[in-house]
Amino acid sequence: NKWTIVFPGSGRQWKDWKQASAFHSGNRIRTTRYTWLTFLPQNLFEQFHRLGNLYFFFLVVLSWFPQVAVFHREVTLLPLVVVLLASMIKDAAEDYRKHQYDKAINSSKTRVYDK
């Protein structure tokens, strides 16, 4: 767990500020869940925590065995792919909106009052 330390601008704690600023280089807000590199693996990991998606995945795995297969592989794979794609598109759009909001907040001007 990281703690953010805020020091007043009076200059009395200059030594402590240098030590704390080495750990906290920026003051940006980030509420997004994914990055470009982690979107696919992290989203798939979250999607397969749902029982319905695991059920359809189990049916897809079973359809690869000819002794157990009732439908064609593609027919069994289609519902899972459609649900996963729809969820991924929804999560990507939601995360993009969060990114835009974070960008607006991080670029806004602030006013600091000091006694």
GUFI-235998 format. One record per atom (N, C-alpha, C): residue number from 1; residue in three letters; x, y, z. Coordinates in steps of 0.1 Angstrom, whole numbers, plus 2048, in hexadecimal, padded with zeros to 3 digits. Layout:
<sites>
  num  residuo  east  north   up
  NUM      ALA     X      Y    Z
...
</sites>
This chain:
<sites>
  num  residuo  east  north   up
    1      ASN   808    7F4  800
    1      ASN   800    800  800
    1      ASN   809    80C  800
    2      LYS   806    816  7F7
    2      LYS   80D    822  7F6
    2      LYS   805    82D  7FC
    3      TRP   80B    836  804
    3      TRP   804    841  80A
    3      TRP   809    84E  803
    4      THR   801    857  800
    4      THR   804    864  7FA
    4      THR   807    86D  805
    5      ILE   812    874  805
    5      ILE   815    87E  810
    5      ILE   814    88C  80A
    6      VAL   80D    894  811
    6      VAL   80C    8A2  80C
    6      VAL   812    8AB  817
    7      PHE   81B    8B4  812
    7      PHE   823    8BD  81A
    7      PHE   81F    8CB  817
    8      PRO   81E    8D4  821
    8      PRO   81B    8E2  81F
    8      PRO   826    8E8  818
    9      GLY   824    8F4  811
    9      GLY   82E    8FB  809
    9      GLY   836    904  812
   10      SER   838    902  81F
   10      SER   83F    90B  827
   10      SER   84E    909  826
   11      GLY   853    8FE  821
   11      GLY   861    8FB  820
   11      GLY   868    8F5  82C
   12      ARG   860    8F3  837
   12      ARG   866    8ED  843
   12      ARG   86A    8DE  841
   13      GLN   862    8D7  839
   13      GLN   864    8C9  838
   13      GLN   86B    8C6  82A
   14      TRP   875    8CD  826
   14      TRP   87B    8CC  819
   14      TRP   881    8BE  817
   15      LYS   888    8B9  822
   15      LYS   88F    8AC  822
   15      LYS   884    8A1  820
   16      ASP   87A    8A2  828
   16      ASP   86F    897  827
   16      ASP   868    898  819
   17      TRP   867    8A4  814
   17      TRP   860    8A5  807
   17      TRP   869    89E  7FC
   18      LYS   876    8A0  7FC
   18      LYS   87F    899  7F2
   18      LYS   87E    88A  7F3
   19      GLN   87D    885  7FF
   19      GLN   87C    877  801
   19      GLN   86F    871  7FC
   20      ALA   864    879  7FF
   20      ALA   857    874  7FB
   20      ALA   855    876  7EC
   21      SER   85A    880  7E6
   21      SER   858    882  7D8
   21      SER   85F    878  7CF
   22      ALA   869    871  7D5
   22      ALA   86F    866  7CD
   22      ALA   865    85A  7CB
   23      PHE   85C    858  7D4
   23      PHE   852    84D  7D3
   23      PHE   846    852  7CB
   24      HIS   842    85E  7CC
   24      HIS   836    864  7C6
   24      HIS   83A    86F  7BC
   25      SER   83D    86B  7B0
   25      SER   842    875  7A6
   25      SER   837    87D  7A0
   26      GLY   82B    878  79F
   26      GLY   821    880  799
   26      GLY   815    882  7A2
   27      ASN   80C    88A  79E
   27      ASN   800    88C  7A6
   27      ASN   7F4    88B  79C
   28      ARG   7F3    880  795
   28      ARG   7E9    87D  78B
   28      ARG   7DF    873  791
   29      ILE   7D2    876  78D
   29      ILE   7C7    86D  790
   29      ILE   7C6    862  785
   30      ARG   7C5    856  789
   30      ARG   7C3    84B  77F
   30      ARG   7B9    841  785
   31      THR   7AD    842  77F
   31      THR   7A2    839  783
   31      THR   79F    82E  779
   32      THR   7A7    82E  76E
   32      THR   7A5    823  764
   32      THR   7AA    816  769
   33      ARG   7A4    80B  764
   33      ARG   7A7    7FE  769
   33      ARG   7B2    7F7  760
   34      TYR   7B2    7FB  753
   34      TYR   7BB    7F4  74A
   34      TYR   7C5    7FE  744
   35      THR   7D0    7F8  73E
   35      THR   7D9    7FF  735
   35      THR   7D8    7F7  728
   36      TRP   7E0    7FD  71E
   36      TRP   7E0    7F6  711
   36      TRP   7E5    7E8  712
   37      LEU   7EF    7E6  71A
   37      LEU   7F5    7D8  71B
   37      LEU   7ED    7CF  724
   38      THR   7E6    7D4  72E
   38      THR   7DF    7CB  737
   38      THR   7D0    7C9  734
   39      PHE   7CB    7CF  729
   39      PHE   7BD    7CE  727
   39      PHE   7B8    7C0  724
   40      LEU   7BE    7BA  71A
   40      LEU   7B9    7AC  716
   40      LEU   7BB    7A2  721
   41      PRO   7C7    7A0  727
   41      PRO   7C8    796  732
   41      PRO   7C0    799  73E
   42      GLN   7BF    7A5  743
   42      GLN   7B8    7A8  74F
   42      GLN   7A9    7A7  74C
   43      ASN   7A4    7AB  741
   43      ASN   796    7AB  73E
   43      ASN   792    79C  73D
   44      LEU   799    794  736
   44      LEU   796    786  735
   44      LEU   796    77F  743
   45      PHE   79F    783  74B
   45      PHE   7A0    77D  759
   45      PHE   793    781  760
   46      GLU   78F    78E  75F
   46      GLU   783    792  766
   46      GLU   776    78B  760
   47      GLN   776    78A  753
   47      GLN   76A    784  74C
   47      GLN   768    775  750
   48      PHE   773    76E  752
   48      PHE   772    760  755
   48      PHE   770    75D  764
   49      HIS   76F    768  76C
   49      HIS   76A    767  77A
   49      HIS   75B    766  77B
   50      ARG   754    768  770
   50      ARG   746    767  770
   50      ARG   742    758  76C
   51      LEU   738    753  773
   51      LEU   735    745  772
   51      LEU   72F    742  764
   52      GLY   727    74B  75F
   52      GLY   722    748  751
   52      GLY   72C    747  747
   53      ASN   737    74F  747
   53      ASN   741    74F  73D
   53      ASN   749    742  73F
   54      LEU   74B    73D  74C
   54      LEU   752    731  74E
   54      LEU   74A    725  749
   55      TYR   73D    726  74A
   55      TYR   734    71B  745
   55      TYR   735    71A  735
   56      PHE   735    725  72F
   56      PHE   736    725  720
   56      PHE   744    721  71C
   57      PHE   74E    724  723
   57      PHE   75C    720  720
   57      PHE   75D    711  722
   58      PHE   757    70C  72C
   58      PHE   757    6FD  72E
   58      PHE   750    6F6  723
   59      LEU   745    6FC  71E
   59      LEU   73E    6F6  712
   59      LEU   747    6F6  706
   60      VAL   74E    701  704
   60      VAL   758    702  6F8
   60      VAL   762    6F7  6F9
   61      VAL   768    6F6  705
   61      VAL   772    6EB  707
   61      VAL   76D    6DE  704
   62      LEU   761    6DB  709
   62      LEU   75A    6CE  707
   62      LEU   758    6CC  6F8
   63      SER   755    6D6  6F0
   63      SER   751    6D5  6E2
   63      SER   75E    6D1  6DA
   64      TRP   76A    6D2  6DF
   64      TRP   776    6CE  6D8
   64      TRP   778    6BF  6D8
   65      PHE   771    6B8  6E1
   65      PHE   772    6A9  6E1
   65      PHE   766    6A4  6D9
   66      PRO   76A    69C  6CF
   66      PRO   75F    697  6C5
   66      PRO   755    68E  6CC
   67      GLN   759    687  6D7
   67      GLN   750    67D  6DD
   67      GLN   745    684  6E5
   68      VAL   748    691  6E9
   68      VAL   73E    698  6F2
   68      VAL   737    6A3  6EA
   69      ALA   73C    6A7  6DF
   69      ALA   737    6B3  6D8
   69      ALA   729    6B0  6D2
   70      VAL   720    6B9  6D5
   70      VAL   713    6B8  6D0
   70      VAL   711    6C2  6C4
   71      PHE   717    6CE  6C6
   71      PHE   716    6D8  6BB
   71      PHE   724    6D9  6B5
   72      HIS   724    6E1  6AA
   72      HIS   731    6E4  6A4
   72      HIS   739    6ED  6AE
   73      ARG   746    6ED  6AC
   73      ARG   74F    6F5  6B5
   73      ARG   74B    704  6B4
   74      GLU   749    709  6A8
   74      GLU   746    717  6A6
   74      GLU   739    71B  6AC
   75      VAL   72F    713  6AC
   75      VAL   722    716  6B2
   75      VAL   723    717  6C1
   76      THR   72C    70F  6C7
   76      THR   72E    710  6D6
   76      THR   736    71C  6D9
   77      LEU   740    71F  6D1
   77      LEU   749    72A  6D4
   77      LEU   742    738  6D2
   78      LEU   738    739  6C9
   78      LEU   732    746  6C6
   78      LEU   72C    74D  6D2
   79      PRO   724    747  6DA
   79      PRO   71F    74F  6E6
   79      PRO   729    754  6EF
   80      LEU   734    74C  6F1
   80      LEU   73E    751  6FA
   80      LEU   746    75D  6F4
   81      VAL   749    75C  6E7
   81      VAL   750    767  6E1
   81      VAL   747    774  6E0
   82      VAL   73B    773  6DE
   82      VAL   732    77E  6DD
   82      VAL   731    785  6EB
   83      VAL   72F    77D  6F6
   83      VAL   72E    783  703
   83      VAL   73B    789  707
   84      LEU   747    782  704
   84      LEU   754    788  708
   84      LEU   756    795  701
   85      LEU   753    795  6F4
   85      LEU   756    7A1  6EC
   85      LEU   74D    7AD  6F0
   86      ALA   740    7AA  6F3
   86      ALA   738    7B5  6F8
   86      ALA   73C    7BA  705
   87      SER   741    7B2  70E
   87      SER   746    7B6  71B
   87      SER   753    7BE  71A
   88      MET   75B    7B9  711
   88      MET   768    7C0  70E
   88      MET   766    7CE  709
   89      ILE   75D    7CF  6FF
   89      ILE   75A    7DD  6F9
   89      ILE   754    7E6  704
   90      LYS   74B    7E1  70C
   90      LYS   745    7E9  717
   90      LYS   750    7ED  720
   91      ASP   758    7E4  725
   91      ASP   763    7E8  72E
   91      ASP   76D    7F2  728
   92      ALA   770    7F0  71B
   92      ALA   779    7F9  715
   92      ALA   773    807  714
   93      ALA   767    808  710
   93      ALA   760    815  70F
   93      ALA   75F    81C  71D
   94      GLU   75C    814  727
   94      GLU   75B    81A  734
   94      GLU   769    81E  739
   95      ASP   773    817  736
   95      ASP   781    81B  73B
   95      ASP   786    827  733
   96      TYR   782    828  726
   96      TYR   786    833  71E
   96      TYR   77F    840  724
   97      ARG   773    83F  728
   97      ARG   76C    84B  72E
   97      ARG   773    84F  73B
   98      LYS   777    845  743
   98      LYS   77E    848  74F
   98      LYS   78B    84F  74C
   99      HIS   792    84A  741
   99      HIS   79F    850  73D
   99      HIS   79D    85F  739
  100      GLN   792    862  731
  100      GLN   790    86F  72D
  100      GLN   78D    878  739
  101      TYR   785    873  743
  101      TYR   782    87B  74F
  101      TYR   78E    87D  757
  102      ASP   797    873  758
  102      ASP   7A4    875  760
  102      ASP   7AC    87F  759
  103      LYS   7AD    87F  74C
  103      LYS   7B5    888  744
  103      LYS   7B0    897  746
  104      ALA   7A2    898  747
  104      ALA   79D    8A6  749
  104      ALA   7A0    8AB  757
  105      ILE   79F    8A2  761
  105      ILE   7A2    8A5  76F
  105      ILE   7B0    8A9  770
  106      ASN   7B9    8A1  76A
  106      ASN   7C8    8A3  76C
  106      ASN   7CD    8AF  765
  107      SER   7C6    8B4  75B
  107      SER   7CA    8C0  754
  107      SER   7C3    8CC  759
  108      SER   7BA    8CB  762
  108      SER   7B4    8D7  768
  108      SER   7BD    8DF  771
  109      LYS   7BA    8EC  772
  109      LYS   7C2    8F4  77B
  109      LYS   7BD    8F3  789
  110      THR   7C6    8F4  793
  110      THR   7C2    8F4  7A1
  110      THR   7C7    900  7A8
  111      ARG   7C1    903  7B3
  111      ARG   7C6    90F  7BB
  111      ARG   7CA    90A  7C8
  112      VAL   7D6    90D  7CD
  112      VAL   7DA    908  7DA
  112      VAL   7DB    914  7E3
  113      TYR   7D4    913  7EE
  113      TYR   7D4    91D  7F9
  113      TYR   7DE    919  804
  114      ASP   7E6    923  808
  114      ASP   7F0    920  813
  114      ASP   7EF    92C  81C
  115      LYS   7F0    929  829
  115      LYS   7EF    933  833
  115      LYS   7FB    93B  832
</sites>
